[in-house]
Amino acid sequence: MEGYAVLMLVFAGCPFLYAGLLAKTKSIRLLPRSDAVKVKNKEQYAENAAKMIALAALAPLASALVARIADAALPALLVFAGGLVLLLWLGTRLLKGGGTSN
């Protein structure tokens, strides 16, 4: 399970770096299909998108920690799947709240 833990840490680290870059620059041009979104406040939208990406990256991080502690595949995969669903749901609620026009 050590290989799985390392792989999940890499999968968590890449989105964290991207979210940090997005939060630092506050540019929606770093987002794919940013031209398709009608945005009132571009900086706030970029910050909220960075928060959503960072939230989604917490799922593989938690899965890596569980895999390292439990040394079993099933608990790690359950934490990954459940955490991804929960954190993406929270992230979309966050993203809906700031910067978009309806």
N, CA, C and O atoms as a DFTB+ gen file, in Angstrom:
408 C
 N C O
     1  1       0.812      -1.199       0.000
     2  2       0.000       0.000       0.000
     3  2       0.856       1.264       0.000
     4  3       0.336       2.372      -0.133
     5  1       2.162       1.097       0.149
     6  2       3.006       2.287       0.146
     7  2       3.030       2.949      -1.232
     8  3       3.072       4.175      -1.333
     9  1       3.003       2.143      -2.288
    10  2       2.961       2.693      -3.641
    11  2       1.684       3.480      -3.883
    12  3       1.711       4.538      -4.511
    13  1       0.568       2.965      -3.388
    14  2      -0.705       3.666      -3.515
    15  2      -0.657       4.998      -2.773
    16  3      -1.130       6.015      -3.279
    17  1      -0.085       4.986      -1.578
    18  2      -0.007       6.208      -0.781
    19  2       0.835       7.268      -1.488
    20  3       0.468       8.443      -1.501
    21  1       1.945       6.867      -2.066
    22  2       2.803       7.816      -2.784
    23  2       2.081       8.349      -4.014
    24  3       2.137       9.545      -4.299
    25  1       1.406       7.472      -4.740
    26  2       0.665       7.896      -5.924
    27  2      -0.444       8.885      -5.575
    28  3      -0.642       9.870      -6.287
    29  1      -1.160       8.631      -4.497
    30  2      -2.213       9.544      -4.071
    31  2      -1.644      10.874      -3.589
    32  3      -2.269      11.917      -3.777
    33  1      -0.471      10.849      -2.972
    34  2       0.163      12.108      -2.578
    35  2       0.529      12.947      -3.799
    36  3       0.396      14.171      -3.779
    37  1       0.987      12.290      -4.856
    38  2       1.287      13.007      -6.096
    39  2      -0.005      13.555      -6.703
    40  3      -0.051      14.702      -7.147
    41  1      -1.062      12.722      -6.719
    42  2      -2.344      13.182      -7.258
    43  2      -2.949      14.305      -6.425
    44  3      -3.715      15.111      -6.954
    45  1      -2.632      14.378      -5.156
    46  2      -3.115      15.475      -4.314
    47  2      -2.235      16.712      -4.480
    48  3      -2.733      17.837      -4.429
    49  1      -0.960      16.515      -4.673
    50  2      -0.038      17.640      -4.765
    51  2      -0.214      18.479      -6.012
    52  3      -0.105      19.704      -5.954
    53  1      -0.484      17.841      -7.140
    54  2      -0.640      18.581      -8.398
    55  2      -1.825      19.550      -8.348
    56  3      -1.648      20.717      -8.698
    57  1      -3.015      19.128      -7.933
    58  2      -4.111      20.103      -7.834
    59  2      -3.859      21.184      -6.782
    60  3      -4.299      22.320      -6.954
    61  1      -3.155      20.847      -5.694
    62  2      -2.825      21.875      -4.699
    63  2      -1.925      22.946      -5.313
    64  3      -2.119      24.135      -5.063
    65  1      -0.945      22.535      -6.111
    66  2      -0.085      23.503      -6.790
    67  2      -0.876      24.366      -7.764
    68  3      -0.681      25.580      -7.824
    69  1      -1.763      23.745      -8.520
    70  2      -2.607      24.473      -9.474
    71  2      -3.528      25.453      -8.748
    72  3      -3.695      26.591      -9.188
    73  1      -4.123      25.015      -7.641
    74  2      -5.003      25.898      -6.874
    75  2      -4.212      27.065      -6.292
    76  3      -4.703      28.194      -6.261
    77  1      -3.016      26.806      -5.839
    78  2      -2.178      27.883      -5.317
    79  2      -1.815      28.893      -6.388
    80  3      -1.839      30.098      -6.139
    81  1      -1.481      28.419      -7.569
    82  2      -1.173      29.307      -8.686
    83  2      -2.394      30.125      -9.083
    84  3      -2.285      31.320      -9.358
    85  1      -3.546      29.485      -9.111
    86  2      -4.785      30.164      -9.461
    87  2      -5.151      31.213      -8.418
    88  3      -5.577      32.312      -8.772
    89  1      -4.989      30.890      -7.144
    90  2      -5.296      31.843      -6.078
    91  2      -4.309      33.007      -6.073
    92  3      -4.685      34.140      -5.772
    93  1      -3.059      32.735      -6.403
    94  2      -2.038      33.790      -6.401
    95  2      -2.258      34.773      -7.555
    96  3      -2.163      35.985      -7.360
    97  1      -2.551      34.261      -8.749
    98  2      -2.705      35.135      -9.919
    99  2      -4.104      35.737     -10.016
   100  3      -4.274      36.825     -10.565
   101  1      -5.098      35.040      -9.489
   102  2      -6.504      35.472      -9.555
   103  2      -6.936      35.763     -10.991
   104  3      -7.638      36.738     -11.260
   105  1      -6.509      34.909     -11.892
   106  2      -6.825      35.062     -13.306
   107  2      -7.689      33.885     -13.760
   108  3      -7.294      32.727     -13.629
   109  1      -8.866      34.195     -14.292
   110  2      -9.724      33.111     -14.764
   111  2      -9.225      32.549     -16.095
   112  3      -9.751      31.547     -16.579
   113  1      -8.229      33.180     -16.679
   114  2      -7.646      32.652     -17.918
   115  2      -6.927      31.333     -17.688
   116  3      -6.685      30.586     -18.636
   117  1      -6.583      31.038     -16.437
   118  2      -5.951      29.759     -16.107
   119  2      -6.960      28.625     -16.016
   120  3      -6.581      27.456     -15.941
   121  1      -8.238      28.967     -16.024
   122  2      -9.295      27.961     -15.960
   123  2      -9.697      27.529     -17.362
   124  3      -9.837      28.379     -18.242
   125  1      -9.885      26.243     -17.595
   126  2     -10.376      25.814     -18.901
   127  2     -11.794      26.321     -19.128
   128  3     -12.608      26.341     -18.204
   129  1     -12.077      26.716     -20.315
   130  2     -13.407      27.198     -20.730
   131  2     -13.857      28.408     -19.920
   132  3     -15.052      28.579     -19.683
   133  1     -12.925      29.244     -19.495
   134  2     -13.293      30.428     -18.728
   135  2     -14.036      31.441     -19.592
   136  3     -14.744      32.298     -19.064
   137  1     -13.883      31.356     -20.908
   138  2     -14.596      32.275     -21.788
   139  2     -16.078      31.928     -21.893
   140  3     -16.873      32.756     -22.339
   141  1     -16.461      30.720     -21.492
   142  2     -17.860      30.299     -21.585
   143  2     -18.673      30.701     -20.358
   144  3     -19.893      30.540     -20.349
   145  1     -18.019      31.217     -19.330
   146  2     -18.691      31.552     -18.081
   147  2     -18.879      33.059     -18.005
   148  3     -17.931      33.824     -18.183
   149  1     -20.106      33.473     -17.740
   150  2     -20.374      34.895     -17.521
   151  2     -20.044      35.192     -16.058
   152  3     -20.644      34.622     -15.147
   153  1     -19.094      36.081     -15.850
   154  2     -18.575      36.328     -14.511
   155  2     -18.723      37.809     -14.175
   156  3     -18.357      38.678     -14.965
   157  1     -19.267      38.081     -12.987
   158  2     -19.346      39.462     -12.496
   159  2     -18.004      39.898     -11.936
   160  3     -17.458      40.924     -12.344
   161  1     -17.484      39.138     -11.025
   162  2     -16.228      39.466     -10.348
   163  2     -15.215      38.364     -10.666
   164  3     -15.263      37.280     -10.083
   165  1     -14.311      38.647     -11.582
   166  2     -13.374      37.626     -12.055
   167  2     -12.403      37.173     -10.973
   168  3     -12.077      35.988     -10.900
   169  1     -11.939      38.082     -10.141
   170  2     -10.989      37.709      -9.100
   171  2     -11.644      36.799      -8.056
   172  3     -11.047      35.816      -7.617
   173  1     -12.871      37.136      -7.668
   174  2     -13.579      36.313      -6.690
   175  2     -13.877      34.928      -7.259
   176  3     -13.774      33.928      -6.548
   177  1     -14.243      34.869      -8.529
   178  2     -14.514      33.590      -9.181
   179  2     -13.257      32.729      -9.214
   180  3     -13.323      31.525      -8.964
   181  1     -12.106      33.340      -9.521
   182  2     -10.840      32.599      -9.560
   183  2     -10.474      32.087      -8.167
   184  3      -9.997      30.961      -8.027
   185  1     -10.693      32.904      -7.140
   186  2     -10.415      32.463      -5.774
   187  2     -11.318      31.305      -5.368
   188  3     -10.859      30.341      -4.757
   189  1     -12.597      31.399      -5.707
   190  2     -13.528      30.318      -5.368
   191  2     -13.201      29.041      -6.128
   192  3     -13.325      27.944      -5.583
   193  1     -12.786      29.176      -7.379
   194  2     -12.387      27.992      -8.148
   195  2     -11.141      27.362      -7.534
   196  3     -11.028      26.137      -7.483
   197  1     -10.208      28.185      -7.068
   198  2      -9.004      27.659      -6.414
   199  2      -9.374      26.918      -5.130
   200  3      -8.801      25.870      -4.830
   201  1     -10.319      27.452      -4.381
   202  2     -10.774      26.774      -3.162
   203  2     -11.426      25.441      -3.498
   204  3     -11.217      24.451      -2.797
   205  1     -12.218      25.412      -4.573
   206  2     -12.882      24.165      -4.972
   207  2     -11.853      23.111      -5.391
   208  3     -11.987      21.937      -5.045
   209  1     -10.843      23.525      -6.126
   210  2      -9.801      22.597      -6.563
   211  2      -9.021      22.072      -5.362
   212  3      -8.698      20.886      -5.292
   213  1      -8.723      22.958      -4.424
   214  2      -8.011      22.535      -3.213
   215  2      -8.867      21.582      -2.381
   216  3      -8.348      20.627      -1.803
   217  1     -10.170      21.836      -2.317
   218  2     -11.063      20.924      -1.599
   219  2     -11.075      19.544      -2.253
   220  3     -11.028      18.524      -1.566
   221  1     -11.138      19.520      -3.584
   222  2     -11.153      18.239      -4.291
   223  2      -9.837      17.485      -4.092
   224  3      -9.819      16.255      -4.121
   225  1      -8.743      18.210      -3.892
   226  2      -7.440      17.565      -3.687
   227  2      -7.300      16.970      -2.289
   228  3      -6.379      16.192      -2.040
   229  1      -8.196      17.323      -1.381
   230  2      -8.140      16.747      -0.046
   231  2      -8.527      15.268      -0.036
   232  3      -8.085      14.523       0.838
   233  1      -9.346      14.835      -0.995
   234  2      -9.783      13.436      -1.036
   235  2      -8.613      12.475      -1.266
   236  3      -8.470      11.520      -0.503
   237  1      -7.768      12.685      -2.286
   238  2      -6.636      11.766      -2.420
   239  2      -5.628      11.892      -1.279
   240  3      -4.954      10.919      -0.940
   241  1      -5.519      13.076      -0.686
   242  2      -4.628      13.234       0.458
   243  2      -5.115      12.407       1.646
   244  3      -4.324      11.720       2.292
   245  1      -6.400      12.472       1.931
   246  2      -6.968      11.673       3.024
   247  2      -6.848      10.181       2.723
   248  3      -6.576       9.384       3.621
   249  1      -7.048       9.810       1.475
   250  2      -6.925       8.408       1.076
   251  2      -5.495       7.912       1.269
   252  3      -5.284       6.780       1.705
   253  1      -4.525       8.744       0.949
   254  2      -3.121       8.365       1.143
   255  2      -2.812       8.162       2.622
   256  3      -2.099       7.230       2.994
   257  1      -3.352       9.039       3.457
   258  2      -3.113       8.900       4.897
   259  2      -3.755       7.625       5.446
   260  3      -3.151       6.928       6.262
   261  1      -4.976       7.318       5.002
   262  2      -5.649       6.100       5.455
   263  2      -4.907       4.867       4.943
   264  3      -4.758       3.889       5.676
   265  1      -4.447       4.903       3.713
   266  2      -3.696       3.771       3.167
   267  2      -2.401       3.551       3.940
   268  3      -1.982       2.414       4.154
   269  1      -1.786       4.623       4.348
   270  2      -0.536       4.518       5.099
   271  2      -0.777       3.993       6.512
   272  3       0.021       3.216       7.036
   273  1      -1.882       4.420       7.127
   274  2      -2.177       4.004       8.496
   275  2      -2.760       2.595       8.540
   276  3      -2.290       1.747       9.298
   277  1      -3.799       2.346       7.714
   278  2      -4.517       1.076       7.773
   279  2      -3.812      -0.040       7.011
   280  3      -3.998      -1.215       7.327
   281  1      -3.008       0.311       6.014
   282  2      -2.325      -0.661       5.161
   283  2      -3.310      -1.653       4.538
   284  3      -3.031      -2.847       4.429
   285  1      -4.471      -1.122       4.132
   286  2      -5.486      -1.936       3.462
   287  2      -6.111      -1.114       2.341
   288  3      -6.217       0.108       2.438
   289  1      -6.522      -1.797       1.281
   290  2      -7.027      -1.104       0.104
   291  2      -8.459      -0.600       0.273
   292  3      -8.762       0.528      -0.117
   293  1      -9.331      -1.403       0.840
   294  2     -10.748      -1.032       0.896
   295  2     -11.007       0.241       1.690
   296  3     -11.720       1.110       1.188
   297  1     -10.478       0.407       2.886
   298  2     -10.727       1.671       3.587
   299  2     -10.180       2.885       2.834
   300  3     -10.804       3.946       2.828
   301  1      -9.033       2.732       2.209
   302  2      -8.442       3.848       1.467
   303  2      -9.304       4.225       0.271
   304  3      -9.504       5.410       0.003
   305  1      -9.815       3.240      -0.447
   306  2     -10.663       3.524      -1.600
   307  2     -12.012       4.105      -1.183
   308  3     -12.554       4.971      -1.870
   309  1     -12.553       3.636      -0.067
   310  2     -13.809       4.203       0.433
   311  2     -13.632       5.655       0.856
   312  3     -14.498       6.487       0.585
   313  1     -12.538       5.964       1.505
   314  2     -12.260       7.350       1.888
   315  2     -12.075       8.211       0.651
   316  3     -12.551       9.345       0.614
   317  1     -11.393       7.693      -0.362
   318  2     -11.188       8.451      -1.596
   319  2     -12.513       8.745      -2.291
   320  3     -12.791       9.893      -2.636
   321  1     -13.337       7.709      -2.501
   322  2     -14.601       7.899      -3.218
   323  2     -15.564       8.782      -2.425
   324  3     -16.134       9.730      -2.965
   325  1     -15.738       8.472      -1.160
   326  2     -16.651       9.267      -0.340
   327  2     -16.175      10.690      -0.158
   328  3     -16.972      11.627      -0.209
   329  1     -14.885      10.860       0.054
   330  2     -14.332      12.197       0.216
   331  2     -14.432      13.023      -1.046
   332  3     -14.706      14.221      -0.985
   333  1     -14.215      12.395      -2.191
   334  2     -14.317      13.117      -3.461
   335  2     -15.733      13.608      -3.696
   336  3     -15.938      14.755      -4.093
   337  1     -16.712      12.745      -3.453
   338  2     -18.112      13.149      -3.632
   339  2     -18.466      14.287      -2.680
   340  3     -19.036      15.293      -3.103
   341  1     -18.137      14.138      -1.416
   342  2     -18.468      15.153      -0.418
   343  2     -17.766      16.479      -0.696
   344  3     -18.397      17.535      -0.647
   345  1     -16.480      16.433      -0.984
   346  2     -15.729      17.657      -1.172
   347  2     -16.070      18.354      -2.482
   348  3     -16.052      19.583      -2.540
   349  1     -16.378      17.604      -3.527
   350  2     -16.834      18.245      -4.766
   351  2     -18.205      18.878      -4.585
   352  3     -18.474      19.936      -5.154
   353  1     -19.071      18.252      -3.807
   354  2     -20.371      18.845      -3.516
   355  2     -20.187      20.167      -2.767
   356  3     -20.815      21.171      -3.103
   357  1     -19.325      20.159      -1.754
   358  2     -19.059      21.397      -1.021
   359  2     -18.434      22.452      -1.932
   360  3     -18.774      23.631      -1.843
   361  1     -17.531      22.034      -2.799
   362  2     -16.873      22.966      -3.710
   363  2     -17.818      23.586      -4.710
   364  3     -17.704      24.777      -5.002
   365  1     -18.744      22.820      -5.242
   366  2     -19.693      23.393      -6.200
   367  2     -20.638      24.374      -5.513
   368  3     -21.039      25.371      -6.113
   369  1     -20.993      24.101      -4.270
   370  2     -21.814      25.056      -3.513
   371  2     -21.025      26.349      -3.300
   372  3     -21.594      27.438      -3.363
   373  1     -19.741      26.238      -3.052
   374  2     -18.891      27.399      -2.878
   375  2     -18.778      28.181      -4.184
   376  3     -18.849      29.410      -4.185
   377  1     -18.603      27.474      -5.279
   378  2     -18.406      28.125      -6.580
   379  2     -19.693      28.816      -7.037
   380  3     -19.628      29.877      -7.657
   381  1     -20.844      28.241      -6.747
   382  2     -22.108      28.865      -7.126
   383  2     -22.319      30.174      -6.395
   384  3     -22.971      31.077      -6.918
   385  1     -21.783      30.288      -5.207
   386  2     -22.021      31.452      -4.375
   387  2     -21.280      32.710      -4.797
   388  3     -21.713      33.805      -4.439
   389  1     -20.195      32.607      -5.536
   390  2     -19.416      33.808      -5.772
   391  2     -19.037      34.045      -7.216
   392  3     -18.387      33.208      -7.843
   393  1     -19.446      35.191      -7.742
   394  2     -18.911      35.663      -9.003
   395  2     -19.666      35.317     -10.259
   396  3     -19.391      35.921     -11.296
   397  1     -20.592      34.394     -10.240
   398  2     -21.282      34.051     -11.476
   399  2     -22.594      34.791     -11.569
   400  3     -23.201      35.128     -10.552
   401  1     -23.030      35.043     -12.777
   402  2     -24.322      35.672     -12.963
   403  2     -25.308      34.659     -13.489
   404  3     -24.951      33.800     -14.295
   405  1     -26.525      34.749     -13.048
   406  2     -27.551      33.778     -13.457
   407  2     -28.463      34.355     -14.483
   408  3     -29.384      33.678     -14.941
